[in-house]
Amino acid sequence: MPRKFVVETAEREMLKFVAMYTGADGSGKTLSGLMTAKGLVEAEFPELDDRSQEFWDKVGVLDTEHRRARIYADTVQNGHYIGKFRHIDF
């Protein structure tokens, strides 16, 4: 059965952010993901202080490296504070 295509006027939609980080062990994938998440929270909630727990409760990591993402919690990396984010050990 042939597929019918519908021509319509495009309108801007809110889409979910999707990202993928690839690299060798130790190349910075986890930290890059945390920094990206921090930037997304800052953009969405500019009134929140990045030192507040309310800010970091909006960031979560699904960790596949035996809880290693936790080494970044409550640290300063490259001049940027990383708070106590949500964590799932996969």
KADASUL-V166517 format. One record per residue. N is the residue number from 0. RES is the residue in three letters. SS is DSSP state (H for helix, E for strand, L for the rest). PSI is psi as a letter, one per 30 degrees, with the letter a starting at -180 (NA if undefined). BURIAL is b if it has 9 or more other ideal C-beta (glycine too) atoms within 8 Angstrom, else e. Layout:
n = (N,N)
res = (RES,RES)
ss = (SS,SS)
psi = (PSI,PSI)
burial = (BURIAL,BURIAL)
This chain:
n = (0,1,2,3,4,5,6,7,8,9,10,11,12,13,14,15,16,17,18,19,20,21,22,23,24,25,26,27,28,29,30,31,32,33,34,35,36,37,38,39,40,41,42,43,44,45,46,47,48,49,50,51,52,53,54,55,56,57,58,59,60,61,62,63,64,65,66,67,68,69,70,71,72,73,74,75,76,77,78,79,80,81,82,83,84,85,86,87,88,89)
res = (MET,PRO,ARG,LYS,PHE,VAL,VAL,GLU,THR,ALA,GLU,ARG,GLU,MET,LEU,LYS,PHE,VAL,ALA,MET,TYR,THR,GLY,ALA,ASP,GLY,SER,GLY,LYS,THR,LEU,SER,GLY,LEU,MET,THR,ALA,LYS,GLY,LEU,VAL,GLU,ALA,GLU,PHE,PRO,GLU,LEU,ASP,ASP,ARG,SER,GLN,GLU,PHE,TRP,ASP,LYS,VAL,GLY,VAL,LEU,ASP,THR,GLU,HIS,ARG,ARG,ALA,ARG,ILE,TYR,ALA,ASP,THR,VAL,GLN,ASN,GLY,HIS,TYR,ILE,GLY,LYS,PHE,ARG,HIS,ILE,ASP,PHE)
ss = (L,L,L,L,L,L,L,L,L,L,L,L,L,L,L,L,L,L,L,L,L,L,L,L,L,L,L,L,H,H,H,H,H,H,H,H,H,H,H,H,H,H,H,H,L,L,L,L,L,L,L,L,H,H,H,H,L,L,L,E,E,E,E,L,L,L,L,H,H,H,H,H,L,L,E,E,E,L,L,E,E,E,L,L,L,E,E,E,E,L)
psi = (k,k,k,k,k,k,k,l,k,k,k,k,l,k,l,k,k,k,l,k,k,l,l,l,k,g,f,g,e,e,e,e,e,e,e,e,e,e,e,e,e,e,e,e,i,f,f,k,k,f,f,l,e,e,e,f,f,f,k,k,k,j,k,g,h,h,g,f,f,f,f,f,k,h,l,k,k,h,g,k,k,j,a,j,l,k,k,k,j,NA)
burial = (e,e,e,e,e,e,e,e,e,e,e,e,e,e,e,e,e,e,e,e,e,e,e,e,e,e,e,e,b,b,b,b,b,b,b,b,b,b,e,b,b,b,e,e,e,e,e,b,e,b,e,b,e,e,b,b,e,e,b,e,b,e,b,e,e,e,e,e,b,e,e,b,b,e,e,e,b,e,e,e,e,b,b,e,b,e,b,e,e,e)
